[in-house]
Amino acid sequence: MRIAVAGGTGVVGSHVVDAVRADGHDPVVLSRGTGVDLTTGAGLDAALDGVDAVIDTANISTLSADAAIRFFQTATGNLVAAAGRAGVRHLLLLSIVGIDRMPHDYYAGKLAQERVVEVAAVPWTILRATQFHEFAGQLFDRARLGPLHLAPRARVQPVAARDVGAHLAVLATGAPQGRAADLAGPREEALDEMVQAYARRTGHRGWIPSVSLPGAQMKAMRAGLALPGGDAVLTTQTFADWLRDVN
């Protein structure tokens, strides 16, 4: 089975590619490095020739709702159209738990992306996952006030990107489900404590204060709106387990 992975060099996409290959299937990476530009559609038709399923993990780094909406509507719109022309049998989108409860900033773009898929002619599945364990490292790098690192407060139930990738690879080989059951890690964590633990693990010894960042999205996450429901599929790797493998 040939499975194309949009964003196949990213945090999750690279794990999807590894899982697809480990399961005995043929991964096709859709990225600028392989001659595919989702924002223009260049290279898509050739790349999807003979492809059975497409997994969309493409991403953009932005906190702007407008920028996120433009990117996801354009990129996923181009991917959906090309998948239809190629006769792809299954389109699978990775999304985020709780975005309909927190339609702000970047999450507004993900919600718009889901709507593109939901009206697609190609049979589809949307998998919402919680924040990744890797999110702690991303925030350690990005949440700063001058030289001071900050640890944003929020309630999360993080999942390993590797486990998300493996789950997506399995779903892609099955029948389209519409909205699949959400995917989450095994237990709730405090995001600020995750950031502080990541910093200590990677050798940072400075003070990292816990802060309540402004904005509707972060307020919603502090209220627990990013947590999964009781019917979510739970993985087994805890954040502490994941952190032990961080160099």
Salt bridges, closest charged atoms under 4 A:
ASP26 OD2 - ARG2 NE 3.12
ASP37 OD1 - ARG32 NH2 3.56
ASP45 OD1 - ARG85 NH2 2.90
ASP52 OD1 - ARG89 NH1 3.22
ASP100 OD1 - ARG128 NH1 3.15
GLU114 OE2 - ARG128 NE 2.84
ASP182 OD1 - ARG179 NH2 3.08
GLU188 OE2 - ARG155 NE 2.69
GLU189 OE2 - ARG187 NE 3.11
ASP241 OD1 - ARG244 NH2 2.38
